[in-house]
Amino acid sequence: MSAEISTGIGAKEKPSPLLGGGFFLLKEFKTIDEQIQLLRERGLVIDDTERAKAYLLTQNYYNIINGYANYFPRNGDQYTASTNFD
C-alpha cells in the first residue's frame, strides 16, 4: 500500500520514512479543566486547583506526567493512594 501526502496545490509526495511510511494519531486536545479532571480520575490528589491550572498552563502536560513518572507511583493509569500534585 502506497500512501501519498499533499504538500500544496497539486503537489504529492510519499510519506517520510521517519514516520514509518504510515500515519499516526495525535491525542485529542484537552482543556486544562479536562486535564485536571483526568488526573483526579486516575487518583492524583489536587488540593489547590488554581495552582494546578497555573502550572499546567506554563508546562507541557505530558512532560509533567512522563517526566515525573518515577516520582508519581502508579499501577497502570492509576496513581497510588495519596499521590499529591503539590
C-alpha positions as CSV (number, residue, x, y, z in Angstrom):
1,M,0.0,0.0,0.0
2,S,1.5,3.3,-1.0
3,A,0.2,6.5,0.6
4,E,0.7,10.0,-0.7
5,I,0.6,13.3,1.2
6,S,-0.4,16.5,-0.4
7,T,2.1,19.3,0.3
8,G,0.5,22.1,-1.7
9,I,-1.7,22.7,-4.7
10,G,-1.4,19.6,-6.8
11,A,1.8,18.5,-5.2
12,K,2.1,15.0,-3.8
13,E,5.0,13.1,-2.2
14,K,5.4,9.8,-0.3
15,P,5.3,9.9,3.5
16,S,8.6,10.3,5.3
17,P,10.4,7.1,6.1
18,L,11.0,8.6,9.6
19,L,7.3,8.1,10.2
20,G,7.5,4.5,9.0
21,G,5.6,5.3,5.8
22,G,2.3,5.3,7.8
23,F,0.1,7.5,9.7
24,F,-0.1,8.2,13.4
25,L,-2.9,9.7,15.5
26,L,-2.3,12.5,17.9
27,K,-4.1,12.5,21.3
28,E,-7.3,14.6,21.4
29,F,-6.9,18.1,22.8
30,K,-8.0,18.5,26.4
31,T,-8.6,21.8,28.2
32,I,-6.9,22.5,31.5
33,D,-10.0,21.6,33.4
34,E,-10.2,18.3,31.5
35,Q,-6.6,17.5,32.2
36,I,-7.2,18.1,35.9
37,Q,-10.3,16.0,35.9
38,L,-8.4,13.2,34.2
39,L,-5.6,13.3,36.8
40,R,-8.2,13.2,39.6
41,E,-10.0,10.3,37.9
42,R,-6.6,8.5,37.9
43,G,-6.3,9.1,41.7
44,L,-4.0,12.1,41.8
45,V,-4.9,14.4,44.8
46,I,-5.1,18.0,43.7
47,D,-5.9,20.3,46.7
48,D,-5.3,23.6,45.0
49,T,-7.0,23.6,41.6
50,E,-5.9,27.1,40.7
51,R,-2.3,26.3,41.4
52,A,-2.5,23.2,39.3
53,K,-4.1,25.2,36.5
54,A,-1.4,27.8,36.6
55,Y,1.3,25.1,36.5
56,L,-0.4,23.2,33.6
57,L,-0.7,26.5,31.6
58,T,3.1,27.0,31.8
59,Q,4.3,23.4,31.5
60,N,3.5,20.6,29.0
61,Y,1.1,18.1,30.4
62,Y,2.9,15.1,29.0
63,N,6.3,16.3,30.2
64,I,4.9,16.7,33.7
65,I,3.3,13.3,33.7
66,N,6.1,11.4,31.9
67,G,9.0,13.4,33.3
68,Y,7.9,12.9,36.9
69,A,6.6,9.3,36.4
70,N,9.3,7.9,38.7
71,Y,8.1,10.2,41.5
72,F,4.4,9.6,41.0
73,P,4.0,5.9,41.7
74,R,1.3,4.2,39.6
75,N,-0.4,0.9,38.9
76,G,-1.1,1.2,35.2
77,D,-3.0,4.5,34.7
78,Q,-4.0,4.8,38.4
79,Y,-1.8,6.7,40.9
80,T,-1.3,5.0,44.2
81,A,-3.3,6.3,47.2
82,S,-2.4,9.8,48.5
83,T,-0.2,10.7,45.5
84,N,-0.4,14.5,45.5
85,F,0.1,17.1,42.8
86,D,1.6,19.6,45.3
